[in-house]
Amino acid sequence: MTSLERTTSWKMHRSLQSRTLIPLIEAELQAGKQVTFRVKGTSMRPFLWSNVTNITMIQPNDLLKRFDIVLYQNDQHQYVLHRIIRIKGTTLIIQGDALMNREIIALGSVIGVALSYETNHKNRQINQWHRFQAWLWHQLRFARRILLALIKRTWGKKYGE
């Protein structure tokens, strides 16, 4: 089976609401397929940009790593795409890159883990280099608001904001 046959992509001209799209994504991931979809929201800036970044997810395995990007369902039954900050046994501490608040979730809440993402035709793998960049961004959380304002002012127009 070719990678194209194993990959499902939702690059549609009209937007589907997450309550419609997420069950489709979850079913495809459980079938062992890769799923690519467009990111919505600003909580993962500066790495992922709303309506610009496409992210490719795979079914989570037992080897989730710190600073992986995961799709999960929280206690309010909302689907969220955020980053693992810490792993404690079967508990994950999750945080959006542009946020200060953290969330604690069970490992079983994770629906998918990011394999790669594409912004403006630049494909980036979630690898050790990406995790280092995420770690560095995490270390700069005390200055996050100022840095995000500068990033938005500098690159916001490029990314449609």
Backbone hydrogen bonds in HBPLUS format (Angstrom, degrees):
<---DONOR---> <-ACCEPTOR-->    atom                        ^
c    i                          cat <-CA-CA->   ^        H-A-AA   ^      H-
h    n   atom  resd res      DA  || num        DHA   H-A  angle D-A-AA Bond
n    s   type  num  typ     dist DA aas  dist angle  dist       angle   num
A0005-GLU N   A0002-THR O   3.11 MM   3  5.27 125.5  2.43  98.3 111.6     1
A0006-ARG N   A0002-THR O   3.18 MM   4  6.53 141.6  2.34 142.6 153.3     2
A0007-THR N   A0003-SER O   3.02 MM   4  6.05 122.0  2.37 138.0 151.6     3
A0034-GLN N   A0006-ARG O   3.14 MM  28  6.39 144.6  2.27 133.1 143.4     4
A0008-THR N   A0034-GLN O   2.74 MM  26  6.03 168.9  1.75 161.3 164.0     5
A0036-THR N   A0008-THR O   3.01 MM  28  6.50 148.9  2.11 151.2 160.5     6
A0010-TRP N   A0036-THR O   3.02 MM  26  6.25 171.9  2.03 166.2 166.8     7
A0020-THR N   A0017-GLN O   2.91 MM   3  5.47 147.2  2.01 115.8 125.5     8
A0021-LEU N   A0017-GLN O   2.96 MM   4  6.19 160.6  2.00 150.7 157.1     9
A0022-ILE N   A0018-SER O   2.84 MM   4  5.41 167.1  1.85 142.9 147.4    10
A0024-LEU N   A0021-LEU O   3.02 MM   3  5.30 120.2  2.39 105.3 120.3    11
A0025-ILE N   A0021-LEU O   2.93 MM   4  6.24 157.7  1.98 154.9 162.3    12
A0026-GLU N   A0022-ILE O   2.76 MM   4  5.96 168.5  1.78 161.6 164.4    13
A0027-ALA N   A0023-PRO O   3.00 MM   4  6.09 158.0  2.05 141.3 146.8    14
A0028-GLU N   A0024-LEU O   3.05 MM   4  6.27 160.5  2.09 148.6 153.6    15
A0029-LEU N   A0025-ILE O   2.91 MM   4  6.15 159.7  1.95 155.0 160.9    16
A0030-GLN N   A0026-GLU O   2.95 MM   4  6.13 159.3  1.99 148.9 154.5    17
A0031-ALA N   A0027-ALA O   3.07 MM   4  6.27 131.7  2.31 135.7 148.2    18
A0031-ALA N   A0028-GLU O   3.15 MM   3  5.02 129.7  2.42  90.6 104.3    19
A0033-LYS N   A0028-GLU O   3.05 MM   5  5.51 160.0  2.09 156.5 151.7    20
A0032-GLY N   A0029-LEU O   2.90 MM   3  5.13 156.9  1.95 109.8 114.8    21
A0035-VAL N   A0057-MET O   2.99 MM  22  5.24 160.4  2.03 144.6 150.9    22
A0057-MET N   A0035-VAL O   2.71 MM  22  5.24 162.9  1.74 155.1 157.6    23
A0037-PHE N   A0055-ILE O   3.03 MM  18  5.63 152.3  2.10 148.6 153.8    24
A0055-ILE N   A0037-PHE O   2.87 MM  18  5.63 163.0  1.89 162.9 160.9    25
A0039-VAL N   A0053-THR O   2.85 MM  14  5.63 169.9  1.86 171.3 171.8    26
A0051-ASN N   A0039-VAL O   2.82 MM  12  5.82 165.7  1.84 164.2 163.2    27
A0045-ARG N   A0042-THR O   3.35 MM   3  5.67 166.9  2.36 117.3 116.5    28
A0098-ALA N   A0043-SER O   2.84 MM  55  4.92 176.9  1.84 136.3 135.3    29
A0047-PHE N   A0044-MET O   3.16 MM   3  6.14 124.7  2.49 137.8 140.0    30
A0048-LEU N   A0044-MET O   3.06 MM   4  5.32 174.0  2.06 127.5 129.2    31
A0052-VAL N   A0049-TRP O   3.19 MM   3  5.46 160.1  2.23 129.5 128.6    32
A0053-THR N   A0049-TRP O   3.00 MM   4  5.33 168.1  2.01 158.2 154.3    33
A0054-ASN N   A0118-GLU O   2.91 MM  64  5.19 159.6  1.95 150.1 154.5    34
A0118-GLU N   A0054-ASN O   2.75 MM  64  5.19 157.1  1.80 154.3 162.1    35
A0056-THR N   A0116-SER O   2.87 MM  60  5.36 176.7  1.87 152.5 153.6    36
A0115-LEU N   A0056-THR O   2.74 MM  59  5.63 173.7  1.75 162.1 161.7    37
A0058-ILE N   A0113-VAL O   2.88 MM  55  5.50 154.3  1.95 148.8 155.2    38
A0113-VAL N   A0058-ILE O   2.92 MM  55  5.50 159.5  1.96 154.3 161.2    39
A0068-ASP N   A0065-LYS O   3.09 MM   3  5.59 147.9  2.20 138.0 134.3    40
A0067-PHE N   A0084-ILE O   2.72 MM  17  4.83 150.0  1.81 136.0 145.3    41
A0084-ILE N   A0068-ASP O   2.85 MM  16  5.54 161.1  1.89 162.7 169.2    42
A0114-ALA N   A0069-ILE O   2.80 MM  45  5.36 168.3  1.82 163.1 164.0    43
A0070-VAL N   A0082-HIS O   2.79 MM  12  5.71 161.3  1.82 174.9 178.2    44
A0082-HIS N   A0070-VAL O   3.07 MM  12  5.71 143.9  2.21 164.4 164.3    45
A0071-LEU N   A0112-GLY O   2.87 MM  41  5.06 162.9  1.89 139.4 143.6    46
A0111-ILE N   A0071-LEU O   2.69 MM  40  5.51 163.4  1.71 153.1 158.9    47
A0112-GLY N   A0071-LEU O   3.24 MM  41  5.06 158.8  2.29 134.8 137.4    48
A0072-TYR N   A0080-VAL O   2.91 MM   8  5.49 159.0  1.96 155.0 161.7    49
A0080-VAL N   A0072-TYR O   2.84 MM   8  5.49 163.2  1.87 160.6 166.5    50
A0073-GLN N   A0109-SER O   3.23 MM  36  5.61 150.4  2.32 136.7 142.8    51
A0074-ASN N   A0078-GLN O   2.89 MM   4  5.55 157.7  1.94 158.5 162.0    52
A0077-HIS N   A0074-ASN O   2.96 MM   3  5.29 151.8  2.04 118.9 120.8    53
A0083-ARG N   A0095-GLN O   3.06 MM  12  5.41 162.8  2.09 130.6 133.4    54
A0095-GLN N   A0083-ARG O   2.91 MM  12  5.41 152.3  1.99 148.5 157.6    55
A0085-ILE N   A0093-ILE O   2.67 MM   8  5.45 168.6  1.68 160.7 163.6    56
A0086-ARG N   A0093-ILE O   3.32 MM   7  5.07 155.5  2.38 131.4 134.1    57
A0093-ILE N   A0086-ARG O   2.89 MM   7  5.07 168.2  1.90 152.4 153.2    58
A0088-LYS N   A0091-THR O   2.82 MM   3  5.11 176.3  1.82 162.1 162.6    59
A0091-THR N   A0088-LYS O   2.98 MM   3  5.11 156.2  2.04 120.7 127.8    60
A0107-LEU N   A0090-THR O   2.82 MM  17  5.12 154.5  1.88 151.3 146.1    61
A0092-LEU N   A0105-ILE O   2.81 MM  13  5.32 171.9  1.82 159.9 162.7    62
A0105-ILE N   A0092-LEU O   2.90 MM  13  5.32 164.0  1.93 155.4 160.7    63
A0094-ILE N   A0103-GLU O   2.73 MM   9  5.10 172.3  1.73 160.6 163.1    64
A0103-GLU N   A0094-ILE O   2.83 MM   9  5.10 153.8  1.90 146.2 152.4    65
A0099-LEU N   A0096-GLY O   3.10 MM   3  5.12 163.4  2.13 109.2 113.8    66
A0109-SER N   A0106-ALA O   2.94 MM   3  5.48 165.0  1.96 118.6 123.6    67
A0110-VAL N   A0107-LEU O   3.28 MM   3  5.91 167.7  2.29 117.4 121.1    68
A0126-ILE N   A0115-LEU O   3.01 MM  11  5.51 166.3  2.03 138.5 134.3    69
A0117-TYR N   A0124-ARG O   2.91 MM   7  5.42 152.1  1.99 148.9 158.0    70
A0124-ARG N   A0117-TYR O   2.77 MM   7  5.42 163.6  1.80 165.0 170.8    71
A0119-THR N   A0122-LYS O   3.12 MM   3  5.35 153.8  2.20 140.5 140.5    72
A0122-LYS N   A0119-THR O   3.02 MM   3  5.35 150.7  2.10 111.5 120.5    73
A0131-ARG N   A0127-ASN O   2.93 MM   4  6.24 161.3  1.97 155.7 161.5    74
A0132-PHE N   A0128-GLN O   2.91 MM   4  6.15 146.8  2.02 144.1 153.1    75
A0133-GLN N   A0129-TRP O   3.00 MM   4  6.35 158.5  2.05 149.2 154.5    76
A0134-ALA N   A0130-HIS O   2.90 MM   4  6.21 156.4  1.96 151.3 158.1    77
A0135-TRP N   A0131-ARG O   2.83 MM   4  6.02 151.3  1.91 143.4 151.5    78
A0136-LEU N   A0132-PHE O   2.87 MM   4  6.14 160.9  1.91 152.7 157.4    79
A0137-TRP N   A0133-GLN O   2.95 MM   4  6.20 160.4  1.99 147.8 153.0    80
A0138-HIS N   A0134-ALA O   2.86 MM   4  6.05 152.4  1.94 144.2 152.4    81
A0139-GLN N   A0135-TRP O   2.91 MM   4  6.23 147.6  2.01 147.6 156.4    82
A0140-LEU N   A0136-LEU O   3.21 MM   4  6.52 132.9  2.44 140.2 152.2    83
A0140-LEU N   A0137-TRP O   3.12 MM   3  5.17 134.8  2.34  97.0 109.4    84
A0141-ARG N   A0138-HIS O   3.22 MM   3  5.36 150.1  2.31 115.7 114.3    85
A0143-ALA N   A0140-LEU O   2.95 MM   3  5.66 152.4  2.02 122.3 129.7    86
A0144-ARG N   A0141-ARG O   3.22 MM   3  4.72 167.8  2.24 101.0 103.1    87
A0147-LEU N   A0143-ALA O   2.98 MM   4  6.17 170.2  1.99 162.3 165.6    88
A0148-LEU N   A0144-ARG O   2.78 MM   4  5.89 163.2  1.81 156.6 161.0    89
A0149-ALA N   A0145-ARG O   3.02 MM   4  6.18 154.2  2.09 143.2 150.1    90
A0150-LEU N   A0146-ILE O   3.03 MM   4  6.32 158.2  2.08 150.2 155.9    91
A0151-ILE N   A0147-LEU O   2.86 MM   4  6.08 158.7  1.90 150.6 157.1    92
A0152-LYS N   A0148-LEU O   2.83 MM   4  5.97 163.6  1.86 149.0 153.5    93
A0153-ARG N   A0149-ALA O   2.95 MM   4  6.09 157.4  2.00 144.0 150.5    94
A0154-THR N   A0150-LEU O   2.87 MM   4  6.00 154.3  1.94 146.5 153.8    95
A0155-TRP N   A0151-ILE O   2.74 MM   4  5.71 173.0  1.75 158.8 161.1    96
A0156-GLY N   A0152-LYS O   2.73 MM   4  4.33 132.2  1.95 120.6 128.6    97
A0158-LYS N   A0155-TRP O   3.07 MM   3  5.23 119.3  2.45 102.2 117.4    98
A0159-TYR N   A0155-TRP O   3.17 MM   4  6.48 140.9  2.33 149.9 160.9    99
A0159-TYR N   A0156-GLY O   3.13 MM   3  5.18 128.6  2.40  96.1 109.3   100
A0161-GLU N   A0156-GLY O   2.66 MM   5  4.74 166.0  1.67 142.7 140.3   101
A0160-GLY N   A0157-LYS O   3.24 MM   3  4.97 165.4  2.27 101.6 102.6   102
